[in-house]
Amino acid sequence: PFIEASIDTEVAFYEVDPMQIMWHGNYINFMERARCALLEKIGYTYVDMEKDGYGWPVVDVHVKYLKPLQFRQKVRVTARITEYEFGLRLTYTFVDIETGKVTTRAETTQMAINIKTRETNIVSPRELVEKIEAYRQKLAEANA
């Protein structure tokens, strides 16, 4: 089963351009908030990652803007894990809460780096893999 988490938010005035449309770079902030909610859900936050000696920089981002978000628009951003054994890949779906229509689709890839040596890990650290697999098992048991 897929693991996902969502946040509900509203486009703030400081996030829009003079045309009242959310500036493209601010979508990344919404994605980060959804990603943090997902990591919290599996019980392995950035604080836990750092304690285990890993940083997780984003190494790739793709965003498909289907319909621009506007000032005061309420949106649900859902993050879903699609790969975790060789890096952490998440997909994101932005949905207008009022209409239920998808406004944006995105994907990020993060790679673990050893904080001390700055070396990239090709394989995800066992701590992350174990947390995700334990959560997947919990989901499978709940759905059985």
C-alpha positions as CSV (number, residue, x, y, z in Angstrom):
1,P,0.0,0.0,0.0
2,F,1.1,3.6,-0.7
3,I,1.9,5.8,2.2
4,E,0.6,9.4,1.9
5,A,-0.2,12.4,4.0
6,S,-2.1,15.7,3.2
7,I,-2.1,19.2,4.4
8,D,-4.9,21.8,3.9
9,T,-3.7,25.3,3.4
10,E,-4.8,28.7,1.9
11,V,-2.7,30.8,-0.5
12,A,-1.6,33.8,1.5
13,F,-1.1,37.4,0.1
14,Y,2.7,37.2,0.5
15,E,2.7,34.1,-1.7
16,V,1.2,35.7,-4.8
17,D,2.5,38.0,-7.5
18,P,1.0,41.3,-8.6
19,M,-1.6,39.4,-10.7
20,Q,-2.9,37.6,-7.5
21,I,-1.4,34.2,-8.8
22,M,0.9,32.2,-6.5
23,W,4.5,32.6,-7.5
24,H,5.8,29.3,-8.9
25,G,8.6,28.9,-6.3
26,N,6.1,28.9,-3.5
27,Y,4.7,25.6,-4.6
28,I,7.9,24.1,-3.3
29,N,7.1,25.4,0.2
30,F,3.7,23.7,0.1
31,M,5.4,20.4,-1.0
32,E,7.8,20.6,1.9
33,R,5.0,21.0,4.4
34,A,3.2,18.0,2.9
35,R,6.5,16.0,3.0
36,C,7.1,16.9,6.6
37,A,3.5,15.7,7.5
38,L,4.3,12.4,5.7
39,L,7.6,12.0,7.5
40,E,5.8,12.7,10.8
41,K,3.2,10.1,9.9
42,I,5.8,7.3,9.5
43,G,7.7,8.4,12.6
44,Y,10.9,9.5,10.9
45,T,11.2,13.2,10.8
46,Y,14.2,15.4,9.7
47,V,15.2,15.6,13.3
48,D,15.4,11.8,13.5
49,M,17.3,11.7,10.2
50,E,19.9,14.2,11.6
51,K,20.2,12.2,14.8
52,D,21.0,9.1,12.6
53,G,23.7,11.1,10.8
54,Y,21.9,11.9,7.5
55,G,20.9,14.9,5.6
56,W,18.3,14.6,2.8
57,P,18.8,17.3,0.2
58,V,16.4,17.5,-2.7
59,V,18.3,16.5,-5.8
60,D,15.5,16.7,-8.4
61,V,12.2,18.5,-8.7
62,H,9.5,18.4,-11.4
63,V,6.3,20.5,-11.2
64,K,3.5,20.5,-13.7
65,Y,1.3,23.6,-13.2
66,L,-2.1,22.7,-14.6
67,K,-4.1,25.7,-13.2
68,P,-2.6,28.5,-11.2
69,L,-3.4,28.9,-7.5
70,Q,-4.8,32.3,-6.5
71,F,-4.9,34.5,-3.5
72,R,-7.1,33.0,-0.7
73,Q,-7.7,29.7,-2.6
74,K,-7.9,26.7,-0.3
75,V,-5.9,23.7,-1.4
76,R,-5.1,20.2,-0.2
77,V,-1.6,19.0,-1.0
78,T,-1.0,15.3,-0.8
79,A,2.5,13.7,-0.7
80,R,2.9,10.1,-1.5
81,I,6.0,7.9,-1.3
82,T,6.8,6.2,-4.6
83,E,10.4,5.1,-3.9
84,Y,12.4,4.7,-0.8
85,E,15.1,2.0,-1.3
86,F,17.4,4.1,-3.5
87,G,16.6,7.6,-2.3
88,L,13.3,9.1,-1.4
89,R,10.9,9.9,-4.2
90,L,7.6,11.5,-3.5
91,T,4.7,12.6,-5.8
92,Y,2.5,15.5,-4.9
93,T,-1.0,16.4,-5.9
94,F,-2.5,19.8,-5.3
95,V,-6.4,19.8,-5.3
96,D,-8.7,22.8,-5.0
97,I,-10.7,22.0,-1.9
98,E,-13.8,23.8,-3.1
99,T,-14.0,22.2,-6.6
100,G,-12.0,19.0,-6.1
101,K,-10.0,19.7,-9.2
102,V,-6.3,18.9,-9.5
103,T,-4.3,22.1,-10.0
104,T,-0.7,20.9,-9.8
105,R,1.2,17.7,-10.0
106,A,4.8,17.4,-8.8
107,E,7.6,15.0,-7.9
108,T,10.8,15.3,-5.7
109,T,13.8,13.1,-5.2
110,Q,16.0,13.3,-2.2
111,M,19.2,11.4,-1.5
112,A,20.7,10.6,1.9
113,I,24.1,12.1,2.6
114,N,26.4,11.4,5.5
115,I,26.4,14.6,7.5
116,K,30.1,14.2,8.6
117,T,31.6,13.1,5.3
118,R,29.1,14.7,2.8
119,E,29.2,11.4,0.9
120,T,25.9,10.5,-0.9
121,N,24.4,7.1,-0.1
122,I,23.1,5.3,-3.2
123,V,21.0,3.0,-1.0
124,S,18.7,4.6,1.6
125,P,19.8,4.2,5.2
126,R,18.2,1.2,6.9
127,E,16.5,3.5,9.5
128,L,14.3,5.0,6.8
129,V,13.6,1.7,5.1
130,E,12.6,0.1,8.4
131,K,10.3,2.9,9.3
132,I,8.5,2.8,6.0
133,E,8.2,-0.9,5.9
134,A,6.9,-1.0,9.4
135,Y,4.3,1.6,8.5
136,R,3.4,-0.3,5.3
137,Q,2.9,-3.5,7.4
138,K,0.6,-1.6,9.8
139,L,-1.4,-0.4,6.8
140,A,-1.7,-3.9,5.3
141,E,-2.9,-5.3,8.6
142,A,-5.5,-2.6,9.0
143,N,-6.8,-3.3,5.5
144,A,-6.9,-7.1,6.0
